[in-house]
Amino acid sequence: MNKTAIKNFAIWARNKLIADITYKAGLLGITEKAIKSPLPQSTKDVHFFGIGTKEPYSISGIEIKQREALATVIRNKEQQADYSTAYKAVIEEVDYTWFNRLIAVRFMEVNDYLTSRVRVLSSESTGSRTW
């Protein structure tokens, strides 16, 4: 087993997940500097956020609630530290949660633990014991 390859992949995957999570949070007006309010043209059902493009980014429905939940978690952590530290801690928690979930799903696929026998992260042709 090539442990160096596994270690390098884990580091790469973690950095990629953090970058993707940070990007998505930025689309929602949540950055390392502040939690921005929706733009004035926002309504109760649709929130708009300026992201530096010609058209603002919009969210609606469940995404509004998810954004508020993320903002609330960051604000709660901010009571124990400064905003930047709270933001980084929450992003890291989300990163670890998703990384662990993906690894768990892959482990269950490889060991045929999924009851539906439907592969999510790989095809059947790759072999059941191949990572």
N, CA, C and O atoms as a printed pandas DataFrame, in Angstrom:
     atom_number atom_name residue_name chain_id  residue_number  x_coord  y_coord  z_coord
0              1         N          MET        A               1    0.845   -1.170    0.000
1              2        CA          MET        A               1    0.000    0.000    0.000
2              3         C          MET        A               1    0.893    1.236    0.000
3              4         O          MET        A               1    1.849    1.327    0.770
4              5         N          ASN        A               2    0.575    2.163   -0.853
5              6        CA          ASN        A               2    1.350    3.394   -0.970
6              7         C          ASN        A               2    0.781    4.437   -0.005
7              8         O          ASN        A               2   -0.140    5.173   -0.357
8              9         N          LYS        A               3    1.323    4.500    1.198
9             10        CA          LYS        A               3    0.816    5.422    2.219
10            11         C          LYS        A               3    1.052    6.873    1.843
11            12         O          LYS        A               3    0.267    7.748    2.210
12            13         N          THR        A               4    2.121    7.132    1.119
13            14        CA          THR        A               4    2.392    8.503    0.690
14            15         C          THR        A               4    1.304    8.996   -0.254
15            16         O          THR        A               4    0.870   10.144   -0.159
16            17         N          ALA        A               5    0.867    8.141   -1.154
17            18        CA          ALA        A               5   -0.200    8.515   -2.090
18            19         C          ALA        A               5   -1.494    8.800   -1.340
19            20         O          ALA        A               5   -2.205    9.751   -1.664
20            21         N          ILE        A               6   -1.800    7.984   -0.341
21            22        CA          ILE        A               6   -3.012    8.193    0.449
22            23         C          ILE        A               6   -2.917    9.512    1.214
23            24         O          ILE        A               6   -3.870   10.291    1.245
24            25         N          LYS        A               7   -1.767    9.753    1.826
25            26        CA          LYS        A               7   -1.564   11.002    2.567
26            27         C          LYS        A               7   -1.689   12.207    1.642
27            28         O          LYS        A               7   -2.361   13.183    1.976
28            29         N          ASN        A               8   -1.046   12.140    0.483
29            30        CA          ASN        A               8   -1.115   13.248   -0.479
30            31         C          ASN        A               8   -2.541   13.475   -0.965
31            32         O          ASN        A               8   -2.977   14.617   -1.117
32            33         N          PHE        A               9   -3.274   12.376   -1.210
33            34        CA          PHE        A               9   -4.659   12.521   -1.640
34            35         C          PHE        A               9   -5.497   13.172   -0.545
35            36         O          PHE        A               9   -6.297   14.063   -0.830
36            37         N          ALA        A              10   -5.323   12.742    0.696
37            38        CA          ALA        A              10   -6.101   13.302    1.804
38            39         C          ALA        A              10   -5.836   14.791    1.948
39            40         O          ALA        A              10   -6.767   15.563    2.176
40            41         N          ILE        A              11   -4.591   15.203    1.821
41            42        CA          ILE        A              11   -4.254   16.630    1.908
42            43         C          ILE        A              11   -4.867   17.389    0.745
43            44         O          ILE        A              11   -5.450   18.456    0.935
44            45         N          TRP        A              12   -4.738   16.844   -0.460
45            46        CA          TRP        A              12   -5.321   17.488   -1.637
46            47         C          TRP        A              12   -6.842   17.602   -1.495
47            48         O          TRP        A              12   -7.417   18.657   -1.759
48            49         N          ALA        A              13   -7.486   16.510   -1.078
49            50        CA          ALA        A              13   -8.950   16.499   -0.945
50            51         C          ALA        A              13   -9.406   17.511    0.094
51            52         O          ALA        A              13  -10.389   18.220   -0.122
52            53         N          ARG        A              14   -8.710   17.587    1.209
53            54        CA          ARG        A              14   -9.060   18.546    2.257
54            55         C          ARG        A              14   -8.940   19.977    1.730
55            56         O          ARG        A              14   -9.838   20.793    1.938
56            57         N          ASN        A              15   -7.840   20.280    1.054
57            58        CA          ASN        A              15   -7.655   21.626    0.501
58            59         C          ASN        A              15   -8.711   21.954   -0.547
59            60         O          ASN        A              15   -9.204   23.080   -0.612
60            61         N          LYS        A              16   -9.054   20.962   -1.368
61            62        CA          LYS        A              16  -10.094   21.156   -2.401
62            63         C          LYS        A              16  -11.448   21.402   -1.753
63            64         O          LYS        A              16  -12.181   22.300   -2.169
64            65         N          LEU        A              17  -11.787   20.612   -0.738
65            66        CA          LEU        A              17  -13.058   20.807   -0.042
66            67         C          LEU        A              17  -13.116   22.183    0.620
67            68         O          LEU        A              17  -14.140   22.861    0.538
68            69         N          ILE        A              18  -12.042   22.599    1.269
69            70        CA          ILE        A              18  -12.016   23.922    1.907
70            71         C          ILE        A              18  -12.193   25.012    0.858
71            72         O          ILE        A              18  -12.941   25.965    1.082
72            73         N          ALA        A              19  -11.524   24.890   -0.273
73            74        CA          ALA        A              19  -11.663   25.882   -1.342
74            75         C          ALA        A              19  -13.094   25.932   -1.862
75            76         O          ALA        A              19  -13.638   27.017   -2.067
76            77         N          ASP        A              20  -13.707   24.779   -2.078
77            78        CA          ASP        A              20  -15.085   24.729   -2.581
78            79         C          ASP        A              20  -16.090   25.277   -1.567
79            80         O          ASP        A              20  -17.025   25.989   -1.932
80            81         N          ILE        A              21  -15.889   24.943   -0.302
81            82        CA          ILE        A              21  -16.784   25.433    0.753
82            83         C          ILE        A              21  -16.648   26.942    0.893
83            84         O          ILE        A              21  -17.645   27.650    1.032
84            85         N          THR        A              22  -15.418   27.431    0.856
85            86        CA          THR        A              22  -15.161   28.869    0.941
86            87         C          THR        A              22  -15.800   29.595   -0.239
87            88         O          THR        A              22  -16.395   30.660   -0.072
88            89         N          TYR        A              23  -15.674   29.020   -1.420
89            90        CA          TYR        A              23  -16.277   29.614   -2.619
90            91         C          TYR        A              23  -17.797   29.697   -2.485
91            92         O          TYR        A              23  -18.389   30.745   -2.740
92            93         N          LYS        A              24  -18.423   28.598   -2.087
93            94        CA          LYS        A              24  -19.880   28.570   -1.948
94            95         C          LYS        A              24  -20.343   29.562   -0.881
95            96         O          LYS        A              24  -21.332   30.269   -1.077
96            97         N          ALA        A              25  -19.630   29.617    0.249
97            98        CA          ALA        A              25  -19.983   30.575    1.294
98            99         C          ALA        A              25  -19.860   32.001    0.762
99           100         O          ALA        A              25  -20.690   32.855    1.072
100          101         N          GLY        A              26  -18.830   32.255   -0.033
101          102        CA          GLY        A              26  -18.647   33.580   -0.632
102          103         C          GLY        A              26  -19.796   33.968   -1.547
103          104         O          GLY        A              26  -20.189   35.133   -1.594
104          105         N          LEU        A              27  -20.338   32.992   -2.278
105          106        CA          LEU        A              27  -21.498   33.266   -3.122
106          107         C          LEU        A              27  -22.696   33.712   -2.282
107          108         O          LEU        A              27  -23.563   34.448   -2.752
108          109         N          LEU        A              28  -22.724   33.252   -1.033
109          110        CA          LEU        A              28  -23.824   33.561   -0.125
110          111         C          LEU        A              28  -23.544   34.801    0.720
111          112         O          LEU        A              28  -24.288   35.099    1.655
112          113         N          GLY        A              29  -22.472   35.524    0.394
113          114        CA          GLY        A              29  -22.147   36.734    1.134
114          115         C          GLY        A              29  -21.450   36.469    2.459
115          116         O          GLY        A              29  -21.379   37.358    3.307
116          117         N          ILE        A              30  -20.938   35.264    2.647
117          118        CA          ILE        A              30  -20.231   34.917    3.880
118          119         C          ILE        A              30  -18.769   34.704    3.514
119          120         O          ILE        A              30  -18.409   33.720    2.868
120          121         N          THR        A              31  -17.931   35.650    3.941
121          122        CA          THR        A              31  -16.513   35.599    3.624
122          123         C          THR        A              31  -15.695   35.599    4.912
123          124         O          THR        A              31  -16.244   35.677    6.011
124          125         N          GLU        A              32  -14.394   35.513    4.761
125          126        CA          GLU        A              32  -13.507   35.526    5.924
126          127         C          GLU        A              32  -13.544   36.887    6.629
127          128         O          GLU        A              32  -13.160   36.994    7.794
128          129         N          LYS        A              33  -14.005   37.920    5.924
129          130        CA          LYS        A              33  -14.028   39.263    6.503
130          131         C          LYS        A              33  -15.339   39.604    7.198
131          132         O          LYS        A              33  -15.339   40.312    8.205
132          133         N          ALA        A              34  -16.459   39.107    6.669
133          134        CA          ALA        A              34  -17.760   39.486    7.242
134          135         C          ALA        A              34  -18.896   38.663    6.654
135          136         O          ALA        A              34  -18.746   37.982    5.640
136          137         N          ILE        A              35  -20.032   38.751    7.326
137          138        CA          ILE        A              35  -21.276   38.191    6.815
138          139         C          ILE        A              35  -22.057   39.376    6.248
139          140         O          ILE        A              35  -22.539   40.231    6.991
140          141         N          LYS        A              36  -22.172   39.410    4.943
141          142        CA          LYS        A              36  -22.825   40.538    4.285
142          143         C          LYS        A              36  -24.339   40.351    4.276
143          144         O          LYS        A              36  -24.849   39.231    4.253
144          145         N          SER        A              37  -25.028   41.466    4.296
145          146        CA          SER        A              37  -26.481   41.445    4.188
146          147         C          SER        A              37  -26.864   41.262    2.731
147          148         O          SER        A              37  -26.100   41.623    1.836
148          149         N          PRO        A              38  -28.055   40.698    2.487
149          150        CA          PRO        A              38  -28.518   40.595    1.100
150          151         C          PRO        A              38  -28.646   41.986    0.475
151          152         O          PRO        A              38  -28.838   42.974    1.184
152          153         N          LEU        A              39  -28.542   42.058   -0.834
153          154        CA          LEU        A              39  -28.679   43.328   -1.549
154          155         C          LEU        A              39  -30.092   43.879   -1.384
155          156         O          LEU        A              39  -31.028   43.123   -1.121
156          157         N          PRO        A              40  -30.251   45.204   -1.539
157          158        CA          PRO        A              40  -31.567   45.841   -1.335
158          159         C          PRO        A              40  -32.691   45.293   -2.210
159          160         O          PRO        A              40  -33.851   45.332   -1.799
160          161         N          GLN        A              41  -32.387   44.790   -3.394
161          162        CA          GLN        A              41  -33.439   44.266   -4.273
162          163         C          GLN        A              41  -33.953   42.898   -3.831
163          164         O          GLN        A              41  -34.845   42.335   -4.465
164          165         N          SER        A              42  -33.389   42.359   -2.739
165          166        CA          SER        A              42  -33.831   41.068   -2.235
166          167         C          SER        A              42  -35.254   41.157   -1.696
167          168         O          SER        A              42  -35.694   42.202   -1.216
168          169         N          THR        A              43  -35.953   40.042   -1.788
169          170        CA          THR        A              43  -37.304   39.949   -1.254
170          171         C          THR        A              43  -37.316   38.874   -0.173
171          172         O          THR        A              43  -36.282   38.284    0.143
172          173         N          LYS        A              44  -38.479   38.631    0.380
173          174        CA          LYS        A              44  -38.619   37.572    1.391
174          175         C          LYS        A              44  -38.291   36.202    0.796
175          176         O          LYS        A              44  -37.749   35.336    1.483
176          177         N          ASP        A              45  -38.620   36.012   -0.470
177          178        CA          ASP        A              45  -38.464   34.709   -1.112
178          179         C          ASP        A              45  -37.165   34.528   -1.889
179          180         O          ASP        A              45  -36.754   33.395   -2.140
180          181         N          VAL        A              46  -36.515   35.616   -2.271
181          182        CA          VAL        A              46  -35.279   35.547   -3.049
182          183         C          VAL        A              46  -34.285   36.556   -2.476
183          184         O          VAL        A              46  -34.589   37.742   -2.342
184          185         N          HIS        A              47  -33.104   36.066   -2.145
185          186        CA          HIS        A              47  -32.040   36.939   -1.654
186          187         C          HIS        A              47  -30.956   37.034   -2.720
187          188         O          HIS        A              47  -30.595   36.043   -3.354
188          189         N          PHE        A              48  -30.439   38.267   -2.904
189          190        CA          PHE        A              48  -29.383   38.513   -3.876
190          191         C          PHE        A              48  -28.122   38.954   -3.154
191          192         O          PHE        A              48  -28.181   39.662   -2.148
192          193         N          PHE        A              49  -26.963   38.521   -3.687
193          194        CA          PHE        A              49  -25.681   38.876   -3.103
194          195         C          PHE        A              49  -24.732   39.315   -4.201
195          196         O          PHE        A              49  -24.623   38.660   -5.238
196          197         N          GLY        A              50  -24.046   40.426   -3.971
197          198        CA          GLY        A              50  -23.060   40.918   -4.917
198          199         C          GLY        A              50  -21.779   40.119   -4.782
199          200         O          GLY        A              50  -21.191   40.044   -3.703
200          201         N          ILE        A              51  -21.353   39.523   -5.884
201          202        CA          ILE        A              51  -20.148   38.688   -5.846
202          203         C          ILE        A              51  -19.092   39.187   -6.834
203          204         O          ILE        A              51  -18.141   38.473   -7.152
204          205         N          GLY        A              52  -19.268   40.411   -7.309
205          206        CA          GLY        A              52  -18.290   40.978   -8.226
206          207         C          GLY        A              52  -18.512   40.638   -9.681
207          208         O          GLY        A              52  -17.624   40.848  -10.508
208          209         N          THR        A              53  -19.678   40.116  -10.011
209          210        CA          THR        A              53  -20.004   39.819  -11.403
210          211         C          THR        A              53  -21.119   40.766  -11.854
211          212         O          THR        A              53  -21.688   41.497  -11.045
212          213         N          LYS        A              54  -21.417   40.743  -13.135
213          214        CA          LYS        A              54  -22.444   41.626  -13.687
214          215         C          LYS        A              54  -23.786   41.397  -13.010
215          216         O          LYS        A              54  -24.484   42.348  -12.656
216          217         N          GLU        A              55  -24.137   40.149  -12.833
217          218        CA          GLU        A              55  -25.407   39.792  -12.194
218          219         C          GLU        A              55  -25.143   39.299  -10.774
219          220         O          GLU        A              55  -24.186   38.560  -10.543
220          221         N          PRO        A              56  -25.982   39.703   -9.825
221          222        CA          PRO        A              56  -25.796   39.191   -8.457
222          223         C          PRO        A              56  -26.189   37.720   -8.365
223          224         O          PRO        A              56  -26.959   37.216   -9.184
224          225         N          TYR        A              57  -25.657   37.053   -7.373
225          226        CA          TYR        A              57  -25.976   35.651   -7.118
226          227         C          TYR        A              57  -27.262   35.619   -6.313
227          228         O          TYR        A              57  -27.430   36.402   -5.378
228          229         N          SER        A              58  -28.175   34.718   -6.669
229          230        CA          SER        A              58  -29.457   34.654   -5.964
230          231         C          SER        A              58  -29.671   33.287   -5.332
231          232         O          SER        A              58  -29.223   32.262   -5.848
232          233         N          ILE        A              59  -30.363   33.300   -4.209
233          234        CA          ILE        A              59  -30.765   32.060   -3.550
234          235         C          ILE        A              59  -32.228   32.180   -3.157
235          236         O          ILE        A              59  -32.751   33.282   -2.997
236          237         N          SER        A              60  -32.879   31.041   -3.004
237          238        CA          SER        A              60  -34.289   31.051   -2.623
238          239         C          SER        A              60  -34.610   29.776   -1.846
239          240         O          SER        A              60  -33.807   28.844   -1.790
240          241         N          GLY        A              61  -35.775   29.757   -1.263
241          242        CA          GLY        A              61  -36.268   28.565   -0.583
242          243         C          GLY        A              61  -35.358   28.085    0.529
243          244         O          GLY        A              61  -34.971   28.853    1.410
244          245         N          ILE        A              62  -35.025   26.817    0.479
245          246        CA          ILE        A              62  -34.234   26.177    1.529
246          247         C          ILE        A              62  -32.839   26.773    1.626
247          248         O          ILE        A              62  -32.240   26.776    2.702
248          249         N          GLU        A              63  -32.310   27.281    0.507
249          250        CA          GLU        A              63  -30.975   27.879    0.527
250          251         C          GLU        A              63  -30.910   29.089    1.459
251          252         O          GLU        A              63  -29.881   29.326    2.090
252          253         N          ILE        A              64  -31.995   29.853    1.549
253          254        CA          ILE        A              64  -32.034   31.003    2.459
254          255         C          ILE        A              64  -31.903   30.518    3.900
255          256         O          ILE        A              64  -31.156   31.096    4.690
256          257         N          LYS        A              65  -32.624   29.467    4.235
257          258        CA          LYS        A              65  -32.556   28.914    5.591
258          259         C          LYS        A              65  -31.174   28.323    5.872
259          260         O          LYS        A              65  -30.648   28.475    6.975
260          261         N          GLN        A              66  -30.589   27.657    4.892
261          262        CA          GLN        A              66  -29.259   27.082    5.073
262          263         C          GLN        A              66  -28.215   28.178    5.286
263          264         O          GLN        A              66  -27.318   28.032    6.116
264          265         N          ARG        A              67  -28.334   29.273    4.537
265          266        CA          ARG        A              67  -27.410   30.393    4.706
266          267         C          ARG        A              67  -27.537   30.975    6.105
267          268         O          ARG        A              67  -26.536   31.248    6.769
268          269         N          GLU        A              68  -28.760   31.161    6.542
269          270        CA          GLU        A              68  -28.972   31.722    7.883
270          271         C          GLU        A              68  -28.413   30.799    8.961
271          272         O          GLU        A              68  -27.857   31.263    9.955
272          273         N          ALA        A              69  -28.563   29.497    8.762
273          274        CA          ALA        A              69  -28.014   28.533    9.729
274          275         C          ALA        A              69  -26.491   28.637    9.776
275          276         O          ALA        A              69  -25.903   28.621   10.857
276          277         N          LEU        A              70  -25.853   28.743    8.620
277          278        CA          LEU        A              70  -24.400   28.889    8.569
278          279         C          LEU        A              70  -23.971   30.185    9.248
279          280         O          LEU        A              70  -23.026   30.193   10.037
280          281         N          ALA        A              71  -24.657   31.269    8.947
281          282        CA          ALA        A              71  -24.333   32.558    9.568
282          283         C          ALA        A              71  -24.504   32.497   11.082
283          284         O          ALA        A              71  -23.703   33.069   11.821
284          285         N          THR        A              72  -25.539   31.809   11.546
285          286        CA          THR        A              72  -25.790   31.683   12.986
286          287         C          THR        A              72  -24.680   30.900   13.671
287          288         O          THR        A              72  -24.229   31.279   14.752
288          289         N          VAL        A              73  -24.239   29.814   13.053
289          290        CA          VAL        A              73  -23.159   29.018   13.639
290          291         C          VAL        A              73  -21.888   29.861   13.747
291          292         O          VAL        A              73  -21.199   29.817   14.767
292          293         N          ILE        A              74  -21.580   30.618   12.715
293          294        CA          ILE        A              74  -20.384   31.464   12.744
294          295         C          ILE        A              74  -20.519   32.525   13.829
295          296         O          ILE        A              74  -19.579   32.760   14.589
296          297         N          ARG        A              75  -21.685   33.168   13.905
297          298        CA          ARG        A              75  -21.899   34.200   14.937
298          299         C          ARG        A              75  -21.794   33.620   16.347
299          300         O          ARG        A              75  -21.254   34.268   17.243
300          301         N          ASN        A              76  -22.298   32.421   16.547
301          302        CA          ASN        A              76  -22.193   31.781   17.865
302          303         C          ASN        A              76  -20.741   31.503   18.232
303          304         O          ASN        A              76  -20.328   31.729   19.370
304          305         N          LYS        A              77  -19.965   31.009   17.263
305          306        CA          LYS        A              77  -18.547   30.761   17.517
306          307         C          LYS        A              77  -17.783   32.065   17.726
307          308         O          LYS        A              77  -16.779   32.108   18.436
308          309         N          GLU        A              78  -18.274   33.111   17.099
309          310        CA          GLU        A              78  -17.622   34.420   17.213
310          311         C          GLU        A              78  -17.656   34.944   18.653
311          312         O          GLU        A              78  -16.831   35.777   19.026
312          313         N          GLN        A              79  -18.580   34.473   19.441
313          314        CA          GLN        A              79  -18.665   34.894   20.836
314          315         C          GLN        A              79  -17.468   34.390   21.639
315          316         O          GLN        A              79  -17.139   34.951   22.684
316          317         N          GLN        A              80  -16.825   33.346   21.160
317          318        CA          GLN        A              80  -15.668   32.766   21.850
318          319         C          GLN        A              80  -14.343   33.260   21.275
319          320         O          GLN        A              80  -13.305   33.118   21.921
320          321         N          ALA        A              81  -14.357   33.827   20.094
321          322        CA          ALA        A              81  -13.131   34.290   19.438
322          323         C          ALA        A              81  -13.501   35.407   18.458
323          324         O          ALA        A              81  -14.658   35.823   18.385
324          325         N          ASP        A              82  -12.522   35.877   17.718
325          326        CA          ASP        A              82  -12.825   36.903   16.719
326          327         C          ASP        A              82  -13.521   36.274   15.506
327          328         O          ASP        A              82  -13.551   35.052   15.359
328          329         N          TYR        A              83  -14.076   37.124   14.647
329          330        CA          TYR        A              83  -14.856   36.636   13.509
330          331         C          TYR        A              83  -14.026   35.737   12.595
331          332         O          TYR        A              83  -14.490   34.664   12.209
332          333         N          SER        A              84  -12.824   36.146   12.246
333          334        CA          SER        A              84  -11.995   35.382   11.319
334          335         C          SER        A              84  -11.710   33.975   11.844
335          336         O          SER        A              84  -11.759   33.005   11.088
336          337         N          THR        A              85  -11.417   33.869   13.122
337          338        CA          THR        A              85  -11.160   32.564   13.732
338          339         C          THR        A              85  -12.422   31.709   13.722
339          340         O          THR        A              85  -12.365   30.513   13.435
340          341         N          ALA        A              86  -13.559   32.321   14.037
341          342        CA          ALA        A              86  -14.838   31.600   14.036
342          343         C          ALA        A              86  -15.163   31.103   12.629
343          344         O          ALA        A              86  -15.582   29.959   12.451
344          345         N          TYR        A              87  -14.970   31.965   11.632
345          346        CA          TYR        A              87  -15.235   31.597   10.238
346          347         C          TYR        A              87  -14.375   30.398    9.830
347          348         O          TYR        A              87  -14.884   29.418    9.287
348          349         N          LYS        A              88  -13.065   30.485   10.097
349          350        CA          LYS        A              88  -12.155   29.397    9.730
350          351         C          LYS        A              88  -12.517   28.094   10.446
351          352         O          LYS        A              88  -12.437   27.016    9.857
352          353         N          ALA        A              89  -12.914   28.195   11.710
353          354        CA          ALA        A              89  -13.281   26.990   12.475
354          355         C          ALA        A              89  -14.512   26.318   11.877
355          356         O          ALA        A              89  -14.560   25.092   11.772
356          357         N          VAL        A              90  -15.499   27.104   11.490
357          358        CA          VAL        A              90  -16.727   26.538   10.913
358          359         C          VAL        A              90  -16.432   25.924    9.544
359          360         O          VAL        A              90  -16.916   24.833    9.241
360          361         N          ILE        A              91  -15.653   26.604    8.727
361          362        CA          ILE        A              91  -15.289   26.061    7.415
362          363         C          ILE        A              91  -14.555   24.731    7.595
363          364         O          ILE        A              91  -14.804   23.776    6.859
364          365         N          GLU        A              92  -13.657   24.674    8.566
365          366        CA          GLU        A              92  -12.909   23.440    8.817
366          367         C          GLU        A              92  -13.832   22.322    9.316
367          368         O          GLU        A              92  -13.657   21.165    8.934
368          369         N          GLU        A              93  -14.802   22.651   10.157
369          370        CA          GLU        A              93  -15.760   21.647   10.630
370          371         C          GLU        A              93  -16.562   21.080    9.467
371          372         O          GLU        A              93  -16.770   19.870    9.375
372          373         N          VAL        A              94  -17.010   21.963    8.579
373          374        CA          VAL        A              94  -17.766   21.514    7.408
374          375         C          VAL        A              94  -16.884   20.627    6.536
375          376         O          VAL        A              94  -17.332   19.596    6.035
376          377         N          ASP        A              95  -15.631   21.032    6.359
377          378        CA          ASP        A              95  -14.681   20.247    5.581
378          379         C          ASP        A              95  -14.530   18.837    6.147
379          380         O          ASP        A              95  -14.656   17.857    5.413
380          381         N          TYR        A              96  -14.265   18.732    7.430
381          382        CA          TYR        A              96  -14.084   17.414    8.038
382          383         C          TYR        A              96  -15.354   16.576    7.955
383          384         O          TYR        A              96  -15.288   15.369    7.721
384          385         N          THR        A              97  -16.496   17.203    8.144
385          386        CA          THR        A              97  -17.762   16.470    8.062
386          387         C          THR        A              97  -17.938   15.856    6.679
387          388         O          THR        A              97  -18.245   14.670    6.559
388          389         N          TRP        A              98  -17.745   16.666    5.625
389          390        CA          TRP        A              98  -17.937   16.143    4.272
390          391         C          TRP        A              98  -16.865   15.129    3.890
391          392         O          TRP        A              98  -17.165   14.130    3.237
392          393         N          PHE        A              99  -15.632   15.373    4.287
393          394        CA          PHE        A              99  -14.567   14.418    3.981
394          395         C          PHE        A              99  -14.881   13.070    4.625
395          396         O          PHE        A              99  -14.772   12.030    3.975
396          397         N          ASN        A             100  -15.264   13.086    5.883
397          398        CA          ASN        A             100  -15.587   11.835    6.585
398          399         C          ASN        A             100  -16.779   11.126    5.954
399          400         O          ASN        A             100  -16.785    9.900    5.840
400          401         N          ARG        A             101  -17.780   11.886    5.546
401          402        CA          ARG        A             101  -18.942   11.276    4.890
402          403         C          ARG        A             101  -18.545   10.600    3.582
403          404         O          ARG        A             101  -18.970    9.479    3.302
404          405         N          LEU        A             102  -17.731   11.285    2.784
405          406        CA          LEU        A             102  -17.311   10.709    1.505
406          407         C          LEU        A             102  -16.480    9.447    1.710
407          408         O          LEU        A             102  -16.661    8.458    1.001
408          409         N          ILE        A             103  -15.578    9.483    2.670
409          410        CA          ILE        A             103  -14.755    8.301    2.952
410          411         C          ILE        A             103  -15.637    7.159    3.459
411          412         O          ILE        A             103  -15.423    6.003    3.095
412          413         N          ALA        A             104  -16.621    7.475    4.292
413          414        CA          ALA        A             104  -17.519    6.433    4.811
414          415         C          ALA        A             104  -18.329    5.799    3.689
415          416         O          ALA        A             104  -18.490    4.579    3.656
416          417         N          VAL        A             105  -18.839    6.612    2.768
417          418        CA          VAL        A             105  -19.603    6.060    1.641
418          419         C          VAL        A             105  -18.707    5.174    0.789
419          420         O          VAL        A             105  -19.116    4.092    0.370
420          421         N          ARG        A             106  -17.495    5.627    0.534
421          422        CA          ARG        A             106  -16.566    4.816   -0.269
422          423         C          ARG        A             106  -16.229    3.499    0.436
423          424         O          ARG        A             106  -16.180    2.447   -0.202
424          425         N          PHE        A             107  -15.999    3.557    1.732
425          426        CA          PHE        A             107  -15.717    2.351    2.499
426          427         C          PHE        A             107  -16.895    1.373    2.415
427          428         O          PHE        A             107  -16.697    0.170    2.246
428          429         N          MET        A             108  -18.112    1.892    2.533
429          430        CA          MET        A             108  -19.291    1.026    2.462
430          431         C          MET        A             108  -19.447    0.433    1.070
431          432         O          MET        A             108  -19.861   -0.718    0.931
432          433         N          GLU        A             109  -19.115    1.217    0.023
433          434        CA          GLU        A             109  -19.167    0.679   -1.336
434          435         C          GLU        A             109  -18.188   -0.475   -1.513
435          436         O          GLU        A             109  -18.555   -1.544   -2.000
436          437         N          VAL        A             110  -16.954   -0.251   -1.117
437          438        CA          VAL        A             110  -15.893   -1.244   -1.299
438          439         C          VAL        A             110  -16.219   -2.537   -0.577
439          440         O          VAL        A             110  -15.908   -3.622   -1.069
440          441         N          ASN        A             111  -16.837   -2.429    0.576
441          442        CA          ASN        A             111  -17.136   -3.611    1.384
442          443         C          ASN        A             111  -18.573   -4.113    1.225
443          444         O          ASN        A             111  -19.036   -4.942    2.009
444          445         N          ASP        A             112  -19.272   -3.610    0.212
445          446        CA          ASP        A             112  -20.650   -4.016   -0.090
446          447         C          ASP        A             112  -21.580   -3.893    1.116
447          448         O          ASP        A             112  -22.396   -4.779    1.370
448          449         N          TYR        A             113  -21.454   -2.794    1.854
449          450        CA          TYR        A             113  -22.320   -2.541    2.999
450          451         C          TYR        A             113  -23.580   -1.770    2.632
451          452         O          TYR        A             113  -24.502   -1.690    3.443
452          453         N          LEU        A             114  -23.644   -1.208    1.448
453          454        CA          LEU        A             114  -24.822   -0.444    1.041
454          455         C          LEU        A             114  -25.931   -1.415    0.655
455          456         O          LEU        A             114  -25.744   -2.271   -0.210
456          457         N          THR        A             115  -27.077   -1.277    1.296
457          458        CA          THR        A             115  -28.174   -2.223    1.058
458          459         C          THR        A             115  -28.721   -2.131   -0.351
459          460         O          THR        A             115  -29.199   -3.127   -0.894
460          461         N          SER        A             116  -28.661   -0.967   -0.944
461          462        CA          SER        A             116  -29.236   -0.802   -2.276
462          463         C          SER        A             116  -28.335   -1.347   -3.376
463          464         O          SER        A             116  -28.778   -1.517   -4.512
464          465         N          ARG        A             117  -27.066   -1.625   -3.049
465          466        CA          ARG        A             117  -26.070   -2.108   -4.008
466          467         C          ARG        A             117  -25.845   -1.104   -5.145
467          468         O          ARG        A             117  -25.315   -1.456   -6.199
468          469         N          VAL        A             118  -26.249    0.134   -4.920
469          470        CA          VAL        A             118  -26.021    1.190   -5.897
470          471         C          VAL        A             118  -24.734    1.892   -5.522
471          472         O          VAL        A             118  -24.570    2.336   -4.386
472          473         N          ARG        A             119  -23.836    1.993   -6.460
473          474        CA          ARG        A             119  -22.561    2.669   -6.201
474          475         C          ARG        A             119  -22.721    4.162   -6.437
475          476         O          ARG        A             119  -23.292    4.596   -7.438
476          477         N          VAL        A             120  -22.209    4.927   -5.502
477          478        CA          VAL        A             120  -22.314    6.383   -5.576
478          479         C          VAL        A             120  -21.006    6.994   -6.066
479          480         O          VAL        A             120  -21.017    7.926   -6.871
480          481         N          LEU        A             121  -19.890    6.478   -5.587
481          482        CA          LEU        A             121  -18.590    7.069   -5.880
482          483         C          LEU        A             121  -17.754    6.295   -6.882
483          484         O          LEU        A             121  -16.686    6.760   -7.281
484          485         N          SER        A             122  -18.216    5.125   -7.296
485          486        CA          SER        A             122  -17.450    4.333   -8.252
486          487         C          SER        A             122  -18.394    3.464   -9.066
487          488         O          SER        A             122  -19.572    3.317   -8.740
488          489         N          SER        A             123  -17.851    2.896  -10.125
489          490        CA          SER        A             123  -18.652    1.976  -10.931
490          491         C          SER        A             123  -18.364    0.551  -10.496
491          492         O          SER        A             123  -17.341    0.283   -9.867
492          493         N          GLU        A             124  -19.240   -0.338  -10.819
493          494        CA          GLU        A             124  -19.088   -1.755  -10.471
494          495         C          GLU        A             124  -17.868   -2.350  -11.149
495          496         O          GLU        A             124  -17.266   -3.284  -10.619
496          497         N          SER        A             125  -17.491   -1.831  -12.305
497          498        CA          SER        A             125  -16.385   -2.393  -13.077
498          499         C          SER        A             125  -15.023   -2.146  -12.436
499          500         O          SER        A             125  -14.042   -2.777  -12.829
500          501         N          THR        A             126  -14.936   -1.242  -11.458
501          502        CA          THR        A             126  -13.635   -0.964  -10.849
502          503         C          THR        A             126  -13.248   -2.043   -9.850
503          504         O          THR        A             126  -12.117   -2.060   -9.363
504          505         N          GLY        A             127  -14.160   -2.929   -9.545
505          506        CA          GLY        A             127  -13.851   -3.991   -8.585
506          507         C          GLY        A             127  -14.254   -3.575   -7.185
507          508         O          GLY        A             127  -14.132   -2.405   -6.822
508          509         N          SER        A             128  -14.724   -4.507   -6.413
509          510        CA          SER        A             128  -15.271   -4.162   -5.101
510          511         C          SER        A             128  -14.204   -3.824   -4.075
511          512         O          SER        A             128  -14.512   -3.170   -3.078
512          513         N          ARG        A             129  -12.963   -4.243   -4.277
513          514        CA          ARG        A             129  -11.918   -4.004   -3.273
514          515         C          ARG        A             129  -10.879   -2.979   -3.734
515          516         O          ARG        A             129   -9.822   -2.872   -3.112
516          517         N          THR        A             130  -11.140   -2.240   -4.779
517          518        CA          THR        A             130  -10.183   -1.277   -5.284
518          519         C          THR        A             130  -10.517    0.121   -4.790
519          520         O          THR        A             130  -11.639    0.599   -4.957
520          521         N          TRP        A             131   -9.549    0.764   -4.190
521          522        CA          TRP        A             131   -9.750    2.145   -3.732
522          523         C          TRP        A             131   -9.339    3.035   -4.865
523          524         O          TRP        A             131   -9.409    4.258   -4.746
